[in-house]
């Protein structure tokens, strides 16, 4: 989050448009969490899990695409500077790796807390 805020607030960039990627940070774990809850009731069907992974990958790709589009889109002048775009992209990498690490670490509900 620090990199995203730096991309928004540094004097050379001073534009808060890159901060919209925080919406993607909030939305990305939701399909997987909902699929886990719904999958326990359905039994052996993997359709729900695969659909959740598909939606999650679309959200993650959109989070990486938004700063690129904002930095490149208008012909008269970019909405954000390329430095802010790069800082936001590095912030995306850190946040999404943290979310992935959380889901990997706490994936098994069968194991107790004695493992930690």
Biopython code that builds the backbone (N, CA, C, O; Angstrom):
import numpy as np
from Bio.PDB.StructureBuilder import StructureBuilder

atoms = [
    (1, "UNK", "N", (0.826, -1.199, 0.000)),
    (1, "UNK", "CA", (0.000, 0.000, 0.000)),
    (1, "UNK", "C", (0.865, 1.256, 0.000)),
    (1, "UNK", "O", (0.465, 2.295, -0.526)),
    (2, "UNK", "N", (2.036, 1.155, 0.585)),
    (2, "UNK", "CA", (2.909, 2.326, 0.618)),
    (2, "UNK", "C", (3.321, 2.751, -0.789)),
    (2, "UNK", "O", (3.381, 3.942, -1.094)),
    (3, "UNK", "N", (3.601, 1.776, -1.637)),
    (3, "UNK", "CA", (3.982, 2.111, -3.010)),
    (3, "UNK", "C", (2.833, 2.753, -3.774)),
    (3, "UNK", "O", (3.055, 3.669, -4.566)),
    (4, "UNK", "N", (1.622, 2.292, -3.551)),
    (4, "UNK", "CA", (0.462, 2.882, -4.228)),
    (4, "UNK", "C", (0.245, 4.310, -3.747)),
    (4, "UNK", "O", (-0.020, 5.205, -4.550)),
    (5, "UNK", "N", (0.355, 4.526, -2.450)),
    (5, "UNK", "CA", (0.183, 5.876, -1.920)),
    (5, "UNK", "C", (1.303, 6.795, -2.403)),
    (5, "UNK", "O", (1.061, 7.965, -2.701)),
    (6, "UNK", "N", (2.530, 6.270, -2.480)),
    (6, "UNK", "CA", (3.630, 7.078, -3.033)),
    (6, "UNK", "C", (3.394, 7.428, -4.492)),
    (6, "UNK", "O", (3.697, 8.540, -4.925)),
    (7, "UNK", "N", (2.856, 6.485, -5.247)),
    (7, "UNK", "CA", (2.539, 6.763, -6.640)),
    (7, "UNK", "C", (1.475, 7.836, -6.796)),
    (7, "UNK", "O", (1.415, 8.516, -7.821)),
    (8, "UNK", "N", (0.644, 7.985, -5.791)),
    (8, "UNK", "CA", (-0.403, 9.005, -5.830)),
    (8, "UNK", "C", (0.061, 10.348, -5.287)),
    (8, "UNK", "O", (-0.341, 11.390, -5.804)),
    (9, "UNK", "N", (0.890, 10.344, -4.266)),
    (9, "UNK", "CA", (1.124, 11.556, -3.492)),
    (9, "UNK", "C", (2.452, 12.252, -3.723)),
    (9, "UNK", "O", (2.623, 13.381, -3.263)),
    (10, "UNK", "N", (3.388, 11.640, -4.405)),
    (10, "UNK", "CA", (4.658, 12.320, -4.638)),
    (10, "UNK", "C", (4.441, 13.585, -5.462)),
    (10, "UNK", "O", (3.575, 13.605, -6.336)),
    (11, "UNK", "N", (5.206, 14.637, -5.202)),
    (11, "UNK", "CA", (4.970, 15.923, -5.860)),
    (11, "UNK", "C", (5.030, 15.866, -7.386)),
    (11, "UNK", "O", (4.294, 16.590, -8.055)),
    (12, "UNK", "N", (5.877, 15.035, -7.934)),
    (12, "UNK", "CA", (5.960, 14.958, -9.393)),
    (12, "UNK", "C", (4.751, 14.270, -10.005)),
    (12, "UNK", "O", (4.429, 14.502, -11.170)),
    (13, "UNK", "N", (4.074, 13.422, -9.225)),
    (13, "UNK", "CA", (2.950, 12.668, -9.761)),
    (13, "UNK", "C", (1.615, 13.262, -9.315)),
    (13, "UNK", "O", (0.717, 13.424, -10.142)),
    (14, "UNK", "N", (1.462, 13.587, -8.050)),
    (14, "UNK", "CA", (0.333, 14.292, -7.432)),
    (14, "UNK", "C", (-1.007, 14.072, -8.120)),
    (14, "UNK", "O", (-1.664, 15.029, -8.529)),
    (15, "UNK", "N", (-1.401, 12.840, -8.243)),
    (15, "UNK", "CA", (-2.651, 12.489, -8.867)),
    (15, "UNK", "C", (-3.182, 11.251, -8.149)),
    (15, "UNK", "O", (-2.451, 10.274, -7.989)),
    (16, "UNK", "N", (-4.428, 11.275, -7.718)),
    (16, "UNK", "CA", (-4.960, 10.186, -6.906)),
    (16, "UNK", "C", (-5.670, 9.111, -7.720)),
    (16, "UNK", "O", (-6.300, 8.233, -7.130)),
    (17, "UNK", "N", (-5.596, 9.141, -9.018)),
    (17, "UNK", "CA", (-6.232, 8.122, -9.849)),
    (17, "UNK", "C", (-5.675, 6.717, -9.609)),
    (17, "UNK", "O", (-6.458, 5.767, -9.627)),
    (18, "UNK", "N", (-4.380, 6.528, -9.388)),
    (18, "UNK", "CA", (-3.897, 5.155, -9.148)),
    (18, "UNK", "C", (-4.471, 4.503, -7.894)),
    (18, "UNK", "O", (-4.404, 3.283, -7.747)),
    (19, "UNK", "N", (-5.024, 5.288, -7.005)),
    (19, "UNK", "CA", (-5.559, 4.736, -5.755)),
    (19, "UNK", "C", (-6.805, 3.882, -5.988)),
    (19, "UNK", "O", (-7.242, 3.170, -5.083)),
    (20, "UNK", "N", (-7.384, 3.944, -7.194)),
    (20, "UNK", "CA", (-8.555, 3.124, -7.498)),
    (20, "UNK", "C", (-8.236, 1.634, -7.538)),
    (20, "UNK", "O", (-9.158, 0.818, -7.522)),
    (21, "UNK", "N", (-6.967, 1.254, -7.590)),
    (21, "UNK", "CA", (-6.623, -0.172, -7.555)),
    (21, "UNK", "C", (-6.947, -0.794, -6.201)),
    (21, "UNK", "O", (-7.006, -2.018, -6.087)),
    (22, "UNK", "N", (-7.155, 0.018, -5.184)),
    (22, "UNK", "CA", (-7.527, -0.511, -3.865)),
    (22, "UNK", "C", (-8.866, -1.242, -3.950)),
    (22, "UNK", "O", (-9.093, -2.197, -3.207)),
    (23, "UNK", "N", (-9.749, -0.809, -4.837)),
    (23, "UNK", "CA", (-11.013, -1.523, -5.039)),
    (23, "UNK", "C", (-10.754, -2.954, -5.507)),
    (23, "UNK", "O", (-11.447, -3.881, -5.088)),
    (24, "UNK", "N", (-9.767, -3.132, -6.368)),
    (24, "UNK", "CA", (-9.418, -4.473, -6.823)),
    (24, "UNK", "C", (-8.818, -5.299, -5.696)),
    (24, "UNK", "O", (-9.025, -6.512, -5.637)),
    (25, "UNK", "N", (-8.077, -4.653, -4.800)),
    (25, "UNK", "CA", (-7.520, -5.364, -3.655)),
    (25, "UNK", "C", (-8.640, -5.894, -2.766)),
    (25, "UNK", "O", (-8.539, -6.999, -2.234)),
    (26, "UNK", "N", (-9.685, -5.129, -2.606)),
    (26, "UNK", "CA", (-10.802, -5.546, -1.767)),
    (26, "UNK", "C", (-11.662, -6.606, -2.438)),
    (26, "UNK", "O", (-12.214, -7.476, -1.766)),
    (27, "UNK", "N", (-11.778, -6.538, -3.764)),
    (27, "UNK", "CA", (-12.631, -7.479, -4.491)),
    (27, "UNK", "C", (-11.956, -8.814, -4.782)),
    (27, "UNK", "O", (-12.647, -9.823, -4.929)),
    (28, "UNK", "N", (-10.644, -8.849, -4.868)),
    (28, "UNK", "CA", (-9.965, -10.061, -5.331)),
    (28, "UNK", "C", (-10.155, -11.290, -4.439)),
    (28, "UNK", "O", (-10.311, -12.377, -4.994)),
    (29, "UNK", "N", (-10.157, -11.211, -3.117)),
    (29, "UNK", "CA", (-10.350, -12.444, -2.344)),
    (29, "UNK", "C", (-11.810, -12.886, -2.223)),
    (29, "UNK", "O", (-12.068, -14.016, -1.808)),
    (30, "UNK", "N", (-12.761, -12.033, -2.570)),
    (30, "UNK", "CA", (-14.172, -12.366, -2.357)),
    (30, "UNK", "C", (-14.644, -13.597, -3.133)),
    (30, "UNK", "O", (-15.290, -14.454, -2.529)),
    (31, "UNK", "N", (-14.361, -13.742, -4.448)),
    (31, "UNK", "CA", (-14.851, -14.945, -5.136)),
    (31, "UNK", "C", (-14.308, -16.240, -4.542)),
    (31, "UNK", "O", (-15.034, -17.230, -4.444)),
    (32, "UNK", "N", (-13.052, -16.241, -4.150)),
    (32, "UNK", "CA", (-12.464, -17.451, -3.582)),
    (32, "UNK", "C", (-13.080, -17.775, -2.225)),
    (32, "UNK", "O", (-13.353, -18.938, -1.929)),
    (33, "UNK", "N", (-13.299, -16.763, -1.406)),
    (33, "UNK", "CA", (-13.901, -17.017, -0.096)),
    (33, "UNK", "C", (-15.343, -17.499, -0.238)),
    (33, "UNK", "O", (-15.776, -18.386, 0.499)),
    (34, "UNK", "N", (-16.084, -16.924, -1.176)),
    (34, "UNK", "CA", (-17.460, -17.369, -1.396)),
    (34, "UNK", "C", (-17.496, -18.787, -1.961)),
    (34, "UNK", "O", (-18.366, -19.578, -1.599)),
    (35, "UNK", "N", (-16.557, -19.107, -2.843)),
    (35, "UNK", "CA", (-16.519, -20.455, -3.419)),
    (35, "UNK", "C", (-16.186, -21.493, -2.366)),
    (35, "UNK", "O", (-16.719, -22.601, -2.410)),
    (36, "UNK", "N", (-15.319, -21.164, -1.421)),
    (36, "UNK", "CA", (-14.994, -22.105, -0.342)),
    (36, "UNK", "C", (-16.220, -22.407, 0.507)),
    (36, "UNK", "O", (-16.461, -23.557, 0.874)),
    (37, "UNK", "N", (-16.984, -21.386, 0.812)),
    (37, "UNK", "CA", (-18.173, -21.588, 1.637)),
    (37, "UNK", "C", (-19.233, -22.379, 0.869)),
    (37, "UNK", "O", (-19.882, -23.258, 1.435)),
    (38, "UNK", "N", (-19.408, -22.073, -0.406)),
    (38, "UNK", "CA", (-20.429, -22.734, -1.204)),
    (38, "UNK", "C", (-20.000, -24.147, -1.589)),
    (38, "UNK", "O", (-20.848, -25.032, -1.709)),
    (39, "UNK", "N", (-18.706, -24.375, -1.785)),
    (39, "UNK", "CA", (-18.200, -25.674, -2.196)),
    (39, "UNK", "C", (-18.383, -26.723, -1.106)),
    (39, "UNK", "O", (-18.591, -27.895, -1.421)),
    (40, "UNK", "N", (-18.315, -26.347, 0.141)),
    (40, "UNK", "CA", (-18.497, -27.303, 1.228)),
    (40, "UNK", "C", (-19.894, -27.903, 1.206)),
    (40, "UNK", "O", (-20.077, -29.059, 1.586)),
    (41, "UNK", "N", (-20.884, -27.129, 0.763)),
    (41, "UNK", "CA", (-22.257, -27.622, 0.710)),
    (41, "UNK", "C", (-22.538, -28.447, -0.537)),
    (41, "UNK", "O", (-23.415, -29.311, -0.518)),
    (42, "UNK", "N", (-21.804, -28.195, -1.625)),
    (42, "UNK", "CA", (-22.099, -28.869, -2.887)),
    (42, "UNK", "C", (-21.502, -30.264, -2.981)),
    (42, "UNK", "O", (-22.056, -31.104, -3.689)),
    (43, "UNK", "N", (-20.429, -30.541, -2.319)),
    (43, "UNK", "CA", (-19.830, -31.856, -2.411)),
    (43, "UNK", "C", (-18.578, -31.843, -3.277)),
    (43, "UNK", "O", (-17.632, -31.112, -2.982)),
    (44, "UNK", "N", (-18.558, -32.641, -4.339)),
    (44, "UNK", "CA", (-17.328, -32.819, -5.118)),
    (44, "UNK", "C", (-17.258, -31.961, -6.377)),
    (44, "UNK", "O", (-16.333, -32.141, -7.170)),
    (45, "UNK", "N", (-18.168, -31.062, -6.591)),
    (45, "UNK", "CA", (-18.174, -30.242, -7.801)),
    (45, "UNK", "C", (-17.074, -29.180, -7.745)),
    (45, "UNK", "O", (-16.936, -28.469, -6.750)),
    (46, "UNK", "N", (-16.305, -29.083, -8.810)),
    (46, "UNK", "CA", (-15.227, -28.101, -8.875)),
    (46, "UNK", "C", (-15.615, -26.884, -9.701)),
    (46, "UNK", "O", (-14.812, -25.964, -9.858)),
    (47, "UNK", "N", (-16.831, -26.863, -10.231)),
    (47, "UNK", "CA", (-17.267, -25.749, -11.064)),
    (47, "UNK", "C", (-17.203, -24.432, -10.302)),
    (47, "UNK", "O", (-16.750, -23.422, -10.840)),
    (48, "UNK", "N", (-17.641, -24.439, -9.090)),
    (48, "UNK", "CA", (-17.666, -23.212, -8.287)),
    (48, "UNK", "C", (-16.253, -22.698, -8.035)),
    (48, "UNK", "O", (-16.006, -21.495, -8.122)),
    (49, "UNK", "N", (-15.334, -23.591, -7.725)),
    (49, "UNK", "CA", (-13.952, -23.197, -7.468)),
    (49, "UNK", "C", (-13.291, -22.668, -8.739)),
    (49, "UNK", "O", (-12.577, -21.666, -8.695)),
    (50, "UNK", "N", (-13.524, -23.331, -9.866)),
    (50, "UNK", "CA", (-12.936, -22.882, -11.125)),
    (50, "UNK", "C", (-13.495, -21.530, -11.565)),
    (50, "UNK", "O", (-12.758, -20.696, -12.089)),
    (51, "UNK", "N", (-14.778, -21.314, -11.357)),
    (51, "UNK", "CA", (-15.381, -20.018, -11.694)),
    (51, "UNK", "C", (-14.825, -18.919, -10.800)),
    (51, "UNK", "O", (-14.577, -17.807, -11.267)),
    (52, "UNK", "N", (-14.628, -19.215, -9.530)),
    (52, "UNK", "CA", (-14.055, -18.233, -8.602)),
    (52, "UNK", "C", (-12.629, -17.882, -8.991)),
    (52, "UNK", "O", (-12.248, -16.712, -8.930)),
    (53, "UNK", "N", (-11.830, -18.868, -9.390)),
    (53, "UNK", "CA", (-10.466, -18.596, -9.837)),
    (53, "UNK", "C", (-10.450, -17.772, -11.122)),
    (53, "UNK", "O", (-9.588, -16.911, -11.297)),
    (54, "UNK", "N", (-11.392, -18.030, -12.014)),
    (54, "UNK", "CA", (-11.498, -17.254, -13.252)),
    (54, "UNK", "C", (-11.842, -15.789, -12.960)),
    (54, "UNK", "O", (-11.236, -14.881, -13.529)),
    (55, "UNK", "N", (-12.801, -15.568, -12.086)),
    (55, "UNK", "CA", (-13.196, -14.195, -11.728)),
    (55, "UNK", "C", (-12.055, -13.496, -10.991)),
    (55, "UNK", "O", (-11.785, -12.321, -11.238)),
    (56, "UNK", "N", (-11.390, -14.209, -10.095)),
    (56, "UNK", "CA", (-10.265, -13.630, -9.366)),
    (56, "UNK", "C", (-9.132, -13.252, -10.305)),
    (56, "UNK", "O", (-8.529, -12.191, -10.145)),
    (57, "UNK", "N", (-8.835, -14.098, -11.281)),
    (57, "UNK", "CA", (-7.773, -13.761, -12.240)),
    (57, "UNK", "C", (-8.155, -12.558, -13.087)),
    (57, "UNK", "O", (-7.289, -11.758, -13.441)),
    (58, "UNK", "N", (-9.429, -12.414, -13.418)),
    (58, "UNK", "CA", (-9.875, -11.213, -14.133)),
    (58, "UNK", "C", (-9.708, -9.953, -13.304)),
    (58, "UNK", "O", (-9.336, -8.905, -13.832)),
    (59, "UNK", "N", (-9.980, -10.047, -12.016)),
    (59, "UNK", "CA", (-9.810, -8.899, -11.126)),
    (59, "UNK", "C", (-8.335, -8.528, -11.001)),
    (59, "UNK", "O", (-7.986, -7.348, -11.013)),
    (60, "UNK", "N", (-7.471, -9.530, -10.882)),
    (60, "UNK", "CA", (-6.032, -9.267, -10.743)),
    (60, "UNK", "C", (-5.478, -8.645, -12.028)),
    (60, "UNK", "O", (-4.695, -7.697, -11.970)),
    (61, "UNK", "N", (-5.877, -9.168, -13.174)),
    (61, "UNK", "CA", (-5.420, -8.602, -14.444)),
    (61, "UNK", "C", (-5.922, -7.172, -14.607)),
    (61, "UNK", "O", (-5.205, -6.318, -15.130)),
    (62, "UNK", "N", (-7.140, -6.908, -14.167)),
    (62, "UNK", "CA", (-7.675, -5.539, -14.239)),
    (62, "UNK", "C", (-6.898, -4.588, -13.344)),
    (62, "UNK", "O", (-6.709, -3.422, -13.690)),
    (63, "UNK", "N", (-6.446, -5.078, -12.196)),
    (63, "UNK", "CA", (-5.655, -4.234, -11.294)),
    (63, "UNK", "C", (-4.322, -3.858, -11.922)),
    (63, "UNK", "O", (-3.817, -2.761, -11.684)),
    (64, "UNK", "N", (-3.747, -4.745, -12.715)),
    (64, "UNK", "CA", (-2.507, -4.421, -13.409)),
    (64, "UNK", "C", (-2.764, -3.585, -14.661)),
    (64, "UNK", "O", (-1.911, -2.794, -15.064)),
    (65, "UNK", "N", (-3.916, -3.753, -15.267)),
    (65, "UNK", "CA", (-4.223, -3.019, -16.489)),
    (65, "UNK", "C", (-4.636, -1.578, -16.261)),
    (65, "UNK", "O", (-4.365, -0.720, -17.101)),
    (66, "UNK", "N", (-5.289, -1.294, -15.137)),
    (66, "UNK", "CA", (-5.769, 0.065, -14.881)),
    (66, "UNK", "C", (-4.666, 1.109, -14.880)),
    (66, "UNK", "O", (-4.818, 2.126, -15.558)),
    (67, "UNK", "N", (-3.563, 0.923, -14.160)),
    (67, "UNK", "CA", (-2.509, 1.946, -14.201)),
    (67, "UNK", "C", (-1.877, 2.085, -15.584)),
    (67, "UNK", "O", (-1.494, 3.182, -15.993)),
    (68, "UNK", "N", (-1.771, 0.968, -16.298)),
    (68, "UNK", "CA", (-1.208, 1.042, -17.647)),
    (68, "UNK", "C", (-2.102, 1.844, -18.589)),
    (68, "UNK", "O", (-1.615, 2.633, -19.398)),
    (69, "UNK", "N", (-3.393, 1.637, -18.479)),
    (69, "UNK", "CA", (-4.333, 2.389, -19.316)),
    (69, "UNK", "C", (-4.337, 3.861, -18.927)),
    (69, "UNK", "O", (-4.385, 4.732, -19.795)),
    (70, "UNK", "N", (-4.288, 4.145, -17.628)),
    (70, "UNK", "CA", (-4.281, 5.543, -17.189)),
    (70, "UNK", "C", (-3.012, 6.268, -17.623)),
    (70, "UNK", "O", (-3.046, 7.473, -17.874)),
    (71, "UNK", "N", (-1.907, 5.559, -17.713)),
    (71, "UNK", "CA", (-0.646, 6.193, -18.114)),
    (71, "UNK", "C", (-0.522, 6.325, -19.629)),
    (71, "UNK", "O", (0.270, 7.136, -20.108)),
    (72, "UNK", "N", (-1.275, 5.559, -20.380)),
    (72, "UNK", "CA", (-1.090, 5.522, -21.829)),
    (72, "UNK", "C", (-2.268, 6.090, -22.605)),
    (72, "UNK", "O", (-2.077, 6.525, -23.741)),
    (73, "UNK", "N", (-3.468, 6.110, -22.056)),
    (73, "UNK", "CA", (-4.699, 6.296, -22.809)),
    (73, "UNK", "C", (-4.826, 7.599, -23.603)),
    (73, "UNK", "O", (-4.819, 7.527, -24.832)),
    (74, "UNK", "N", (-4.940, 8.763, -23.004)),
    (74, "UNK", "CA", (-5.282, 9.931, -23.819)),
    (74, "UNK", "C", (-4.106, 10.430, -24.649)),
    (74, "UNK", "O", (-2.955, 10.407, -24.214)),
    (75, "UNK", "N", (-4.429, 10.879, -25.849)),
    (75, "UNK", "CA", (-3.383, 11.372, -26.752)),
    (75, "UNK", "C", (-2.894, 12.755, -26.347)),
    (75, "UNK", "O", (-1.743, 13.096, -26.618)),
    (76, "UNK", "N", (-3.736, 13.563, -25.705)),
    (76, "UNK", "CA", (-3.338, 14.916, -25.330)),
    (76, "UNK", "C", (-2.392, 14.949, -24.145)),
    (76, "UNK", "O", (-1.543, 15.836, -24.059)),
    (77, "UNK", "N", (-2.520, 14.005, -23.236)),
    (77, "UNK", "CA", (-1.664, 13.945, -22.058)),
    (77, "UNK", "C", (-2.132, 12.826, -21.165)),
    (77, "UNK", "O", (-3.337, 12.609, -21.033)),
    (78, "UNK", "N", (-1.216, 12.110, -20.546)),
    (78, "UNK", "CA", (-1.635, 10.976, -19.712)),
    (78, "UNK", "C", (-2.350, 11.425, -18.442)),
    (78, "UNK", "O", (-2.109, 12.515, -17.923)),
    (79, "UNK", "N", (-3.220, 10.571, -17.965)),
    (79, "UNK", "CA", (-3.930, 10.859, -16.723)),
    (79, "UNK", "C", (-2.963, 10.785, -15.547)),
    (79, "UNK", "O", (-3.016, 11.611, -14.636)),
    (80, "UNK", "N", (-2.066, 9.772, -15.575)),
    (80, "UNK", "CA", (-1.037, 9.640, -14.552)),
    (80, "UNK", "C", (0.320, 9.551, -15.240)),
    (80, "UNK", "O", (0.406, 9.208, -16.419)),
    (81, "UNK", "N", (1.364, 9.858, -14.505)),
    (81, "UNK", "CA", (2.721, 9.762, -15.040)),
    (81, "UNK", "C", (3.195, 8.312, -15.008)),
    (81, "UNK", "O", (2.650, 7.484, -14.278)),
    (82, "UNK", "N", (4.222, 8.016, -15.815)),
    (82, "UNK", "CA", (4.728, 6.649, -15.864)),
    (82, "UNK", "C", (5.381, 6.236, -14.546)),
    (82, "UNK", "O", (5.351, 5.057, -14.194)),
    (83, "UNK", "N", (5.955, 7.154, -13.832)),
    (83, "UNK", "CA", (6.531, 6.826, -12.526)),
    (83, "UNK", "C", (5.468, 6.356, -11.548)),
    (83, "UNK", "O", (5.684, 5.406, -10.795)),
    (84, "UNK", "N", (4.317, 7.025, -11.559)),
    (84, "UNK", "CA", (3.208, 6.612, -10.701)),
    (84, "UNK", "C", (2.677, 5.250, -11.138)),
    (84, "UNK", "O", (2.271, 4.437, -10.308)),
    (85, "UNK", "N", (2.684, 5.011, -12.439)),
    (85, "UNK", "CA", (2.245, 3.713, -12.950)),
    (85, "UNK", "C", (3.164, 2.598, -12.468)),
    (85, "UNK", "O", (2.690, 1.546, -12.040)),
    (86, "UNK", "N", (4.457, 2.817, -12.533)),
    (86, "UNK", "CA", (5.414, 1.800, -12.107)),
    (86, "UNK", "C", (5.312, 1.545, -10.605)),
    (86, "UNK", "O", (5.353, 0.395, -10.169)),
    (87, "UNK", "N", (5.181, 2.601, -9.815)),
    (87, "UNK", "CA", (5.020, 2.418, -8.369)),
    (87, "UNK", "C", (3.740, 1.642, -8.051)),
    (87, "UNK", "O", (3.731, 0.795, -7.158)),
    (88, "UNK", "N", (2.672, 1.929, -8.774)),
    (88, "UNK", "CA", (1.416, 1.221, -8.562)),
    (88, "UNK", "C", (1.534, -0.244, -8.962)),
    (88, "UNK", "O", (0.986, -1.115, -8.287)),
    (89, "UNK", "N", (2.239, -0.523, -10.044)),
    (89, "UNK", "CA", (2.421, -1.911, -10.469)),
    (89, "UNK", "C", (3.235, -2.706, -9.448)),
    (89, "UNK", "O", (2.907, -3.857, -9.157)),
    (90, "UNK", "N", (4.289, -2.104, -8.905)),
    (90, "UNK", "CA", (5.061, -2.779, -7.861)),
    (90, "UNK", "C", (4.224, -2.967, -6.598)),
    (90, "UNK", "O", (4.341, -3.988, -5.920)),
    (91, "UNK", "N", (3.388, -1.993, -6.285)),
    (91, "UNK", "CA", (2.468, -2.143, -5.152)),
    (91, "UNK", "C", (1.482, -3.276, -5.383)),
    (91, "UNK", "O", (1.148, -4.009, -4.451)),
    (92, "UNK", "N", (1.008, -3.428, -6.629)),
    (92, "UNK", "CA", (0.115, -4.537, -6.965)),
    (92, "UNK", "C", (0.801, -5.881, -6.725)),
    (92, "UNK", "O", (0.203, -6.804, -6.172)),
    (93, "UNK", "N", (2.048, -5.976, -7.144)),
    (93, "UNK", "CA", (2.778, -7.232, -6.969)),
    (93, "UNK", "C", (2.875, -7.589, -5.486)),
    (93, "UNK", "O", (2.640, -8.736, -5.106)),
    (94, "UNK", "N", (3.218, -6.621, -4.660)),
    (94, "UNK", "CA", (3.369, -6.884, -3.230)),
    (94, "UNK", "C", (2.035, -7.271, -2.596)),
    (94, "UNK", "O", (1.975, -8.225, -1.821)),
    (95, "UNK", "N", (0.976, -6.549, -2.912)),
    (95, "UNK", "CA", (-0.322, -6.820, -2.278)),
    (95, "UNK", "C", (-0.875, -8.163, -2.726)),
    (95, "UNK", "O", (-1.369, -8.928, -1.897)),
    (96, "UNK", "N", (-0.805, -8.467, -4.014)),
    (96, "UNK", "CA", (-1.364, -9.728, -4.483)),
    (96, "UNK", "C", (-0.541, -10.926, -4.035)),
    (96, "UNK", "O", (-1.104, -11.998, -3.811)),
    (97, "UNK", "N", (0.769, -10.780, -3.897)),
    (97, "UNK", "CA", (1.564, -11.866, -3.326)),
    (97, "UNK", "C", (1.234, -12.078, -1.848)),
    (97, "UNK", "O", (1.271, -13.207, -1.358)),
    (98, "UNK", "N", (0.913, -11.002, -1.146)),
    (98, "UNK", "CA", (0.498, -11.121, 0.254)),
    (98, "UNK", "C", (-0.840, -11.844, 0.366)),
    (98, "UNK", "O", (-1.013, -12.705, 1.229)),
    (99, "UNK", "N", (-1.782, -11.498, -0.504)),
    (99, "UNK", "CA", (-3.085, -12.178, -0.499)),
    (99, "UNK", "C", (-2.914, -13.653, -0.855)),
    (99, "UNK", "O", (-3.535, -14.515, -0.233)),
    (100, "UNK", "N", (-2.078, -13.949, -1.850)),
    (100, "UNK", "CA", (-1.809, -15.340, -2.222)),
    (100, "UNK", "C", (-1.167, -16.103, -1.075)),
    (100, "UNK", "O", (-1.538, -17.245, -0.805)),
    (101, "UNK", "N", (-0.215, -15.486, -0.404)),
    (101, "UNK", "CA", (0.421, -16.126, 0.746)),
    (101, "UNK", "C", (-0.561, -16.419, 1.862)),
    (101, "UNK", "O", (-0.461, -17.453, 2.522)),
    (102, "UNK", "N", (-1.504, -15.523, 2.079)),
    (102, "UNK", "CA", (-2.526, -15.752, 3.099)),
    (102, "UNK", "C", (-3.362, -16.973, 2.762)),
    (102, "UNK", "O", (-3.619, -17.812, 3.625)),
    (103, "UNK", "N", (-3.794, -17.076, 1.486)),
    (103, "UNK", "CA", (-4.623, -18.216, 1.104)),
    (103, "UNK", "C", (-3.839, -19.525, 1.117)),
    (103, "UNK", "O", (-4.410, -20.576, 1.409)),
    (104, "UNK", "N", (-2.557, -19.483, 0.811)),
    (104, "UNK", "CA", (-1.744, -20.705, 0.867)),
    (104, "UNK", "C", (-1.513, -21.121, 2.313)),
    (104, "UNK", "O", (-1.589, -22.306, 2.637)),
    (105, "UNK", "N", (-1.235, -20.168, 3.176)),
    (105, "UNK", "CA", (-0.945, -20.489, 4.573)),
    (105, "UNK", "C", (-2.167, -21.013, 5.319)),
    (105, "UNK", "O", (-2.040, -21.897, 6.166)),
    (106, "UNK", "N", (-3.323, -20.489, 5.022)),
    (106, "UNK", "CA", (-4.531, -20.866, 5.749)),
    (106, "UNK", "C", (-5.495, -21.665, 4.888)),
    (106, "UNK", "O", (-6.710, -21.545, 5.045)),
    (107, "UNK", "N", (-4.966, -22.485, 3.973)),
    (107, "UNK", "CA", (-5.802, -23.245, 3.058)),
    (107, "UNK", "C", (-6.474, -24.432, 3.725)),
    (107, "UNK", "O", (-7.659, -24.674, 3.494)),
    (108, "UNK", "N", (-5.752, -25.170, 4.540)),
    (108, "UNK", "CA", (-6.306, -26.375, 5.144)),
    (108, "UNK", "C", (-7.065, -26.046, 6.422)),
    (108, "UNK", "O", (-6.498, -25.530, 7.385)),
    (109, "UNK", "N", (-8.355, -26.353, 6.412)),
    (109, "UNK", "CA", (-9.153, -26.163, 7.613)),
    (109, "UNK", "C", (-9.056, -27.357, 8.539)),
    (109, "UNK", "O", (-9.448, -27.262, 9.703)),
    (110, "UNK", "N", (-8.541, -28.489, 8.053)),
    (110, "UNK", "CA", (-8.467, -29.704, 8.851)),
    (110, "UNK", "C", (-7.407, -29.623, 9.931)),
    (110, "UNK", "O", (-7.574, -30.192, 11.010)),
    (111, "UNK", "N", (-6.336, -28.932, 9.658)),
    (111, "UNK", "CA", (-5.246, -28.856, 10.610)),
    (111, "UNK", "C", (-5.574, -27.825, 11.688)),
    (111, "UNK", "O", (-6.206, -26.799, 11.436)),
    (112, "UNK", "N", (-5.128, -28.137, 12.873)),
    (112, "UNK", "CA", (-5.373, -27.233, 13.991)),
    (112, "UNK", "C", (-4.289, -26.181, 14.092)),
    (112, "UNK", "O", (-3.419, -26.079, 13.227)),
    (113, "UNK", "N", (-4.350, -25.419, 15.132)),
    (113, "UNK", "CA", (-3.373, -24.376, 15.359)),
    (113, "UNK", "C", (-2.068, -24.914, 15.939)),
    (113, "UNK", "O", (-1.110, -24.163, 16.126)),
    (114, "UNK", "N", (-2.032, -26.225, 16.226)),
    (114, "UNK", "CA", (-0.823, -26.791, 16.794)),
    (114, "UNK", "C", (0.334, -26.804, 15.785)),
    (114, "UNK", "O", (1.494, -26.917, 16.181)),
    (115, "UNK", "N", (0.031, -26.690, 14.494)),
    (115, "UNK", "CA", (1.064, -26.666, 13.464)),
    (115, "UNK", "C", (1.887, -25.396, 13.589)),
    (115, "UNK", "O", (3.089, -25.420, 13.325)),
    (116, "UNK", "N", (1.290, -24.318, 13.972)),
    (116, "UNK", "CA", (1.989, -23.032, 14.065)),
    (116, "UNK", "C", (2.746, -23.001, 15.356)),
    (116, "UNK", "O", (3.414, -22.012, 15.657)),
]
sb = StructureBuilder()
sb.init_structure("model")
sb.init_model(0)
sb.init_chain("A")
sb.init_seg("    ")
for serial, (resi, resn, name, xyz) in enumerate(atoms, 1):
    if name == "N":
        sb.init_residue(resn, " ", resi, " ")
    sb.init_atom(name, np.array(xyz, "f"), 0.0, 1.0, " ", f" {name:<3s}", serial, name[0])
structure = sb.get_structure()
